[in-house]
Amino acid sequence: MKKDIALHRTKITNDLMHYIYDNIDSQINLDTLSQDFHLSKFHMHRIFKQEFDSNIYETIVSIRLQKASNLLITNKNSTISKISSICGYSSQTSFIRAFGARFGMSPKKWRKGGYMEYSNQIINDVPKGLTSDIQYNKLSPVIKKMPSFELYYIRHHGYDESIKKCWQQIQALVLSEEIEDYTQIAIYHDNPIITPLKECNYVACFKVEDKTKLSTIKLPSFEVHAGVYAEFSAQGYHDDILKLVQQIYHEWLPTSGFETTNKPPYAIYEQNNFLNEKGFFSLKYYVPIILV
């Protein structure tokens, strides 16, 4: 019984988090949210705090600012006012005030290059980020229309090697359920080169091809929306993914003629660095794009 209650609570909080990410561009009313999830506001706040060690309001503000900090870098043709609106702020003044409190500089200063020092510090704090000499500057993406698909997932707070536990749990599940045809996919809700790694929300997911197996899977699920993406094929070891993301967001996107959206990018693994002894990855990284 206790296990069932815990699973139900985890599903609710995961669904709440997914709703927040999916609707971060709009005003999220907590009264309406509690009604939609058939919960009292007190209970909704309590179980969310227990699961994520952060209250719902703080989480919404943090996600809005993380999304905005990314769009300020990549979407050169969008005004600060437009970006604040895209990220759910009704007032540019309140956005500028909140951004300064979070990043220690104005959106204007951040956009003019302040983000580079902030980003480099995150990478330099990762030991392997300093020693790796891999370069991704010659990568050329393929532009694709990607379909929608359903994913089963385990959410992980923080971007570090403990993510391995999530992938091991998924591996144990698919083996015990004898699921042979599945795809490993990682959702990057937060940009790990401008969000402190301990604050990143990483989602380990898998997509099942055999629909007859769906009834046996006891994990939460959500749908990734269809859209146009830039597909980057890359290989590396562990934290090299940070340099890949930095190359895409700091170098390729600002000069590509495209802009990104506040929908999350994702990686489809061919080889998963969290599941092999060498820590090697081979993947395709998908960035949502729109034509300027």
ZIVEN-V105769 format. One record per backbone hydrogen bond with DSSP energy under -0.5 kcal/mol. CO is the residue of the C=O (numbers start at 1). NH is the residue of the N-H. If there is no record, write none. Layout:
{{CO & NH} {CO & NH}}
This chain:
{{1 & 5} {2 & 6} {3 & 7} {4 & 8} {5 & 9} {6 & 10} {7 & 11} {8 & 12} {9 & 13} {10 & 14} {11 & 15} {12 & 16} {13 & 17} {14 & 18} {15 & 19} {16 & 20} {17 & 21} {18 & 22} {19 & 23} {21 & 24} {23 & 26} {26 & 28} {27 & 29} {28 & 30} {29 & 33} {30 & 34} {31 & 35} {32 & 36} {33 & 37} {34 & 39} {35 & 38} {40 & 44} {41 & 45} {42 & 46} {43 & 47} {44 & 48} {45 & 49} {46 & 50} {47 & 51} {48 & 52} {49 & 53} {55 & 59} {56 & 60} {57 & 61} {58 & 62} {59 & 63} {60 & 64} {61 & 65} {62 & 66} {63 & 67} {64 & 68} {65 & 69} {66 & 70} {67 & 71} {68 & 72} {69 & 73} {70 & 73} {70 & 74} {71 & 75} {74 & 76} {75 & 78} {79 & 83} {80 & 84} {81 & 85} {82 & 86} {83 & 87} {84 & 89} {85 & 88} {91 & 95} {92 & 96} {93 & 97} {94 & 98} {95 & 99} {96 & 100} {97 & 101} {98 & 102} {99 & 103} {100 & 104} {106 & 110} {107 & 111} {108 & 112} {109 & 114} {110 & 113} {110 & 115} {113 & 116} {113 & 117} {114 & 118} {115 & 119} {116 & 120} {117 & 121} {118 & 122} {119 & 123} {120 & 124} {121 & 125} {123 & 126} {125 & 127} {126 & 129} {126 & 130} {127 & 130} {127 & 131} {128 & 132} {136 & 139} {142 & 144} {142 & 231} {144 & 146} {144 & 229} {146 & 227} {149 & 224} {151 & 222} {152 & 206} {154 & 204} {156 & 158} {156 & 202} {158 & 160} {160 & 163} {161 & 164} {162 & 165} {163 & 166} {163 & 167} {164 & 168} {165 & 169} {166 & 170} {167 & 171} {168 & 172} {169 & 173} {170 & 174} {171 & 175} {172 & 176} {173 & 177} {174 & 179} {175 & 178} {178 & 180} {180 & 182} {181 & 209} {181 & 210} {183 & 207} {184 & 269} {185 & 205} {186 & 188} {186 & 267} {187 & 189} {187 & 203} {188 & 265} {190 & 192} {191 & 194} {191 & 195} {196 & 199} {196 & 200} {197 & 159} {197 & 200} {200 & 158} {200 & 202} {201 & 189} {201 & 190} {202 & 156} {202 & 204} {203 & 187} {203 & 205} {204 & 154} {205 & 185} {206 & 152} {207 & 183} {209 & 211} {210 & 213} {211 & 214} {213 & 216} {214 & 217} {216 & 218} {220 & 153} {222 & 151} {224 & 149} {227 & 146} {228 & 289} {229 & 144} {229 & 231} {230 & 232} {230 & 287} {231 & 142} {232 & 234} {232 & 285} {234 & 283} {236 & 281} {237 & 240} {238 & 241} {239 & 242} {239 & 243} {240 & 244} {241 & 245} {242 & 246} {243 & 247} {244 & 248} {245 & 249} {246 & 250} {246 & 251} {247 & 251} {247 & 252} {248 & 253} {251 & 255} {252 & 255} {253 & 256} {253 & 258} {257 & 292} {259 & 290} {265 & 188} {266 & 286} {267 & 186} {267 & 269} {268 & 284} {271 & 273} {271 & 282} {272 & 275} {273 & 276} {276 & 279} {279 & 238} {281 & 236} {282 & 270} {282 & 271} {283 & 234} {284 & 268} {284 & 286} {285 & 232} {285 & 287} {286 & 266} {287 & 230} {288 & 261} {290 & 259}}
